[in-house]
Amino acid sequence: MNTIPLTFNEHQIKMNILGGLVNNDSSTLDVSVILLNSMSDLLKPQIFDSLIQCNFRSIVSIEHNRENANIEDLAKKYPLIKFLIPLEESSEGQLINLAMSEVDSTYVLVLRDTIQFSKNLLPSNLAERLIKSNAYCIVPRLLDSGKNPAYGIFTPGNDGKKFAINESSTVTDGMKTIYPPDFIALYNREKFISLGGYDWTIKSPYWQNLDLAIRSWLWGEETLFSTTLQFTYLSDFSVPDKTVNLDYIRYYLKNELPKLKMETGIIKKSSFFVFLNHSSCGIMEAKRQFNEARKWVQKNKYRFKKDLTLLLSEWGVTYEK
């Protein structure tokens, strides 16, 4: 497996970039949009028209289909939209990282083309209020196509002696939540970059998402839930794949195993045997993964403001590894 990255744009990929004028109008929101595309082109004119009417500073559309012959025509029709077309296999987190480097607004709203779009997607007064919070990440209320809650609040818990994440349907505005489901959220761009963004060596969307989310909490940032920022899926939303694999191992090593000692993060050598119980790989590979994580934590030791035990205690949960 590749070396754990230290910066959000450490790994570059080959891509084509088309269009992308910046909206410098005085009424422009200090918010950009990153659009993750997965559907056909039929709805794109409607989506793009809605986004442009929202008066965002920049709009970046990530196109997964490099063979799409309509992209050049769309780029000509919508010069305000920047199209990113990866020319090699890339994870969504990795593409979000790259798109973050293409905008310069204070906040960035990550959306999918599987939600309903309108010109009132993010009203200016709501955008201004959310920006003033200065939170690292603001998670919207997400509804399914029947207007029922698709996700609730995610809180840390203790499943026996294992860290677990619980979901609650009881929500209030401004509540803390562990992570943004489906990557959909309003991110503080500067804090996102400072945190290192998504780890491109983790391929699983769930573990890649959770890796950055837990890291943000351990490094002193907060993710808050907003009941006033709301989006509705066009159809059924995807259920995350939580399969325990090598991606889980890397997430676990970077987030659950480190301890806070003398106000610095550390993975003790003696923790190897604790890790081995969580590892599904052979002992040689386990040692390699463990040593790689220890080096990463050592390089970032002053970034840690808490460890998992302290994080859970702040949420009223007792936890011992």
BELGIUR-V17077 format. One record per run of one state. SS is the DSSP state (helix for helix, strand for strand, loop for the rest). FROM is the first residue (numbers start at 1). TO is the last residue. If there is no record, write none. Layout:
ss:SS from:FROM to:TO
ss:SS from:FROM to:TO
This chain:
ss:loop from:1 to:14
ss:strand from:15 to:19
ss:loop from:20 to:30
ss:strand from:31 to:36
ss:loop from:37 to:40
ss:helix from:41 to:53
ss:loop from:54 to:58
ss:strand from:59 to:63
ss:loop from:64 to:70
ss:helix from:71 to:77
ss:loop from:78 to:80
ss:strand from:81 to:86
ss:loop from:87 to:91
ss:helix from:92 to:100
ss:loop from:101 to:106
ss:strand from:107 to:112
ss:loop from:113 to:114
ss:strand from:115 to:115
ss:loop from:116 to:123
ss:helix from:124 to:133
ss:loop from:134 to:136
ss:strand from:137 to:143
ss:loop from:144 to:148
ss:strand from:149 to:149
ss:loop from:150 to:152
ss:strand from:153 to:159
ss:loop from:160 to:161
ss:strand from:162 to:168
ss:loop from:169 to:175
ss:strand from:176 to:176
ss:loop from:177 to:180
ss:helix from:181 to:183
ss:loop from:184 to:184
ss:strand from:185 to:188
ss:helix from:189 to:195
ss:loop from:196 to:204
ss:helix from:205 to:218
ss:loop from:219 to:222
ss:strand from:223 to:233
ss:loop from:234 to:245
ss:helix from:246 to:255
ss:loop from:256 to:258
ss:strand from:259 to:261
ss:loop from:262 to:263
ss:strand from:264 to:266
ss:loop from:267 to:268
ss:helix from:269 to:278
ss:loop from:279 to:282
ss:helix from:283 to:299
ss:loop from:300 to:300
ss:helix from:301 to:303
ss:loop from:304 to:307
ss:helix from:308 to:314
ss:loop from:315 to:321
